[in-house]
Amino acid sequence: MSGVAVVTGSASGIGHAAAERLEREGFRIVGVDLREAEVVADLSTSGGRDAAIAGVREQAGGGIDRLVVAAGVGGVTKPASLVARVNYHGAVAMLDGLLPLLTEGSDPAAVVVGSNSAGLAPADDPLVSLLLDGDEEAAAVQADASHGELVYMCSKLALARAARRRTAGFAEAGVRLNVIAPGPVRTPLLDKQLADPEVGPAVEAFPVPLGRWSTPDEIAGVIAWLLGPQAAFVHGSILVADGGTDALVRPDNV
C-alpha cells in the first residue's frame, strides 16, 4: 500500500504501534501528539485541536487515506476533566475535522480506539449525555465532581456512541468508520494505572479469560485489519479485543 495515514497519540502505546504497523504497510505517517510527532498539538483544548487539524492538512499535502484516533489519557489523570477533554472532545474533533481530508483519500477508513470498560459505565450517567451533547464546559464540571476511572469509562462509552452515530454520514462521504475496544494493553497508560494504589489492584484483579494482557502490537494488528481491504464491508462496528473479558462479564449482551 501507499498513501498517508494519520495517527493521533503516535508517540507511545497503541498509537505508536499502529503508526509503526501502517508504516510497514507502506503508508507515510503523520503523527499527532504532545511530543515526538510530525504534528505537535494538545488535543485537550479547542485551540490545540484546530492546530492539529491545520498541521495535518499541511503535512499531508492533500487527502489522507487512513486515520487512527488513539490519543487518550487514563482515569488516574488529574484533573478528571482532562480525561473527558482528551478522550472524548479531542477524539471527536479529530474525527470530524479530518473527514474532509479523508474524503479526498483512496479507499479511506478510520478507526477509533475505545475501551472494553465502556461496557461497564452506567448507561444513564449524566456525563455521557453532556459529552454527546458537546457541552464541553458542563461536562468538565461534571467530570471533576466524579471519579477519574468512571470518567474514563464514560468518555469511552460516549466516544463509541458518537462514532456509531456517524455511521451514515461517514458512509455517505465514502469513509468507513469502526471502533476497537481493547482490554488492558501493556502501555504507559496501563503502567500509570497499575502504579496507583487504588486503581492498580482493581486492574490486576480484573478477569481476562486468556490469562494475560495484550501487547500494543496485537491491537495494532487488529486496527490494521479494520483499516484494510479485508474489512471492506465492516462499518459502524465495535470490535472488542480484550481476551474474552467482555464475553465473561456480559455473556448475554448480544
C-alpha positions in Angstrom: 0.0 0.0 0.0 0.9 3.6 -0.3 -0.7 6.8 0.9 -1.0 8.9 4.1 -2.0 7.6 7.5 -2.8 10.0 10.3 -2.4 8.6 13.9 -3.2 10.6 17.0 -1.3 9.5 20.1 1.5 8.3 17.9 4.3 8.9 20.4 3.5 5.9 22.6 1.3 2.9 23.3 -1.3 1.7 20.9 -0.9 4.8 18.7 2.8 4.3 18.3 2.3 0.6 17.5 -0.4 1.4 14.9 1.9 4.0 13.3 4.7 1.5 13.0 2.4 -1.1 11.6 0.9 1.2 9.0 4.4 2.5 8.1 5.5 -1.1 7.4 2.5 -1.4 5.1 3.8 1.5 3.1 1.9 4.4 4.4 3.6 7.8 5.1 2.7 8.5 8.7 1.6 11.9 10.0 1.6 11.5 13.8 -0.2 13.8 16.2 0.9 14.0 19.8 2.2 16.3 22.6 5.8 15.4 21.6 7.8 13.4 19.1 5.3 13.7 16.3 5.0 15.3 12.9 2.3 17.5 14.3 2.8 18.5 17.9 -0.5 19.7 19.4 -2.6 19.5 22.6 -5.9 17.8 22.0 -7.3 18.8 25.4 -8.0 22.4 24.1 -10.0 23.7 21.2 -7.0 25.7 20.0 -4.8 22.7 20.1 -7.4 20.7 18.1 -7.6 23.4 15.5 -3.8 23.5 15.3 -3.7 19.7 15.0 -6.1 19.7 12.1 -4.2 22.5 10.4 -0.9 20.8 10.9 -2.2 17.5 9.5 -3.6 19.4 6.4 -0.2 20.9 5.9 1.8 17.7 6.5 -0.5 15.5 4.4 -0.3 17.8 1.4 -3.7 16.6 0.2 -6.1 13.8 1.1 -5.5 11.2 3.8 -6.2 7.5 3.4 -6.2 6.2 6.9 -7.0 7.7 10.3 -6.4 6.2 13.7 -7.8 8.2 16.6 -5.7 6.7 19.5 -4.8 9.7 21.7 -6.1 9.3 25.2 -5.3 9.5 28.9 -6.1 7.2 31.8 -8.6 7.6 34.6 -5.8 8.4 37.1 -5.1 11.6 35.2 -5.8 14.8 37.2 -8.0 16.8 36.9 -10.6 14.3 35.8 -12.0 16.9 33.3 -8.8 16.4 31.3 -9.8 12.8 30.7 -13.1 14.0 29.2 -11.4 16.7 27.2 -8.8 14.5 25.6 -10.6 11.1 25.3 -13.9 12.4 24.0 -13.8 16.0 22.8 -10.3 15.7 21.3 -11.1 12.5 19.6 -14.4 13.7 18.1 -12.8 16.9 16.9 -10.2 15.0 15.0 -12.8 12.6 13.5 -15.0 15.4 12.3 -12.2 17.9 11.4 -10.3 15.4 9.3 -13.3 13.9 7.5 -12.9 16.4 4.5 -9.3 15.2 4.0 -10.4 11.5 4.3 -12.9 12.1 1.5 -10.0 13.0 -0.7 -8.1 9.8 0.1 -8.0 6.4 -1.6 -10.4 3.8 -0.1 -10.4 5.9 3.1 -11.0 4.3 6.5 -10.9 5.4 10.2 -10.6 3.5 13.5 -11.3 5.0 16.9 -9.6 3.4 19.9 -12.3 2.9 22.6 -12.2 0.5 25.5 -14.0 -2.6 26.8 -14.5 -0.6 30.0 -17.2 1.4 28.2 -19.5 -1.6 28.8 -19.1 -1.1 32.5 -20.1 2.6 32.5 -23.6 3.4 33.7 -25.6 4.0 30.5 -27.6 6.8 32.1 -24.6 8.6 33.7 -25.2 12.4 33.1 -21.6 12.8 31.9 -22.3 10.6 28.9 -25.2 12.9 27.8 -23.2 16.0 28.4 -20.3 14.7 26.3 -22.6 13.6 23.4 -24.3 17.0 23.5 -21.0 18.6 23.0 -21.3 20.8 26.2 -17.6 20.6 27.0 -17.6 23.0 29.9 -20.6 21.4 31.6 -19.0 18.0 31.0 -15.8 19.3 32.6 -17.6 20.4 35.7 -19.4 17.0 36.0 -16.2 15.1 35.4 -14.3 17.0 38.2 -17.1 16.1 40.6 -16.8 12.4 39.7 -14.2 9.7 40.0 -11.5 9.6 37.3 -12.0 6.0 36.4 -15.7 6.5 36.0 -14.9 9.5 33.8 -12.6 7.3 31.7 -15.4 4.7 31.2 -18.0 7.3 30.4 -15.7 9.1 27.9 -15.1 5.8 26.1 -18.8 4.9 26.1 -19.7 8.4 24.7 -16.9 8.1 22.1 -18.2 4.7 20.9 -21.7 6.1 20.6 -20.5 9.2 18.8 -18.7 7.1 16.3 -21.7 4.8 15.7 -23.9 7.9 15.3 -21.6 9.0 12.5 -22.0 5.7 10.6 -24.5 7.1 8.0 -22.7 10.4 7.5 -19.3 8.8 7.0 -20.7 6.2 4.6 -22.3 9.0 2.5 -18.8 10.6 2.4 -17.3 7.3 1.3 -15.3 6.7 4.5 -15.5 3.5 6.6 -15.5 4.1 10.4 -15.1 1.5 13.2 -14.2 1.3 16.8 -11.8 -1.1 18.5 -12.4 -1.8 22.2 -9.3 -3.2 23.8 -8.9 -4.6 27.3 -5.8 -4.0 29.3 -2.8 -3.3 27.0 0.8 -3.1 28.1 1.3 0.7 27.6 2.4 3.7 29.6 -1.3 4.4 30.3 -1.7 1.0 31.9 1.6 1.4 33.8 0.2 4.5 35.4 -3.0 2.7 36.4 -1.0 -0.2 37.9 1.1 2.3 39.9 -2.0 3.8 41.5 -2.6 2.3 45.0 -6.4 2.4 44.5 -6.8 1.6 40.8 -3.8 -0.8 40.4 -5.3 -3.7 42.5 -8.6 -3.4 40.6 -6.8 -3.7 37.3 -4.8 -6.7 38.5 -8.0 -8.4 39.7 -10.0 -7.9 36.5 -10.6 -11.2 34.8 -9.1 -12.0 31.4 -10.1 -15.5 30.2 -7.0 -15.8 28.0 -4.9 -15.2 31.2 -2.8 -12.3 30.0 -2.9 -8.7 28.9 -2.4 -7.6 25.3 0.6 -6.0 23.7 0.3 -2.8 21.6 1.4 -4.7 18.5 -1.5 -7.1 18.8 -4.0 -4.3 19.0 -2.2 -2.6 16.1 -2.7 -5.7 14.0 -6.5 -5.6 14.6 -6.5 -1.9 13.7 -4.6 -2.5 10.5 -7.2 -5.2 9.6 -10.1 -2.9 10.2 -8.5 -0.2 8.0 -7.6 -2.6 5.2 -9.4 -4.2 2.3 -10.1 -7.4 4.2 -12.6 -5.4 6.2 -14.2 -3.6 3.3 -17.7 -4.4 4.4 -17.1 -3.7 8.1 -18.6 -0.3 9.0 -20.1 1.2 12.2 -18.9 -1.8 14.3 -17.3 -2.1 17.7 -14.7 -4.8 17.7 -13.8 -6.0 21.2 -10.3 -7.2 21.6 -9.9 -8.0 25.3 -9.0 -11.6 25.7 -12.6 -12.5 26.4 -13.4 -10.2 29.4 -16.4 -8.6 27.9 -17.9 -12.0 27.0 -17.2 -13.2 30.5 -18.7 -10.2 32.3 -21.6 -9.7 29.9 -22.3 -13.0 28.2 -25.8 -12.2 27.2 -25.1 -8.7 25.8 -25.9 -9.7 22.2 
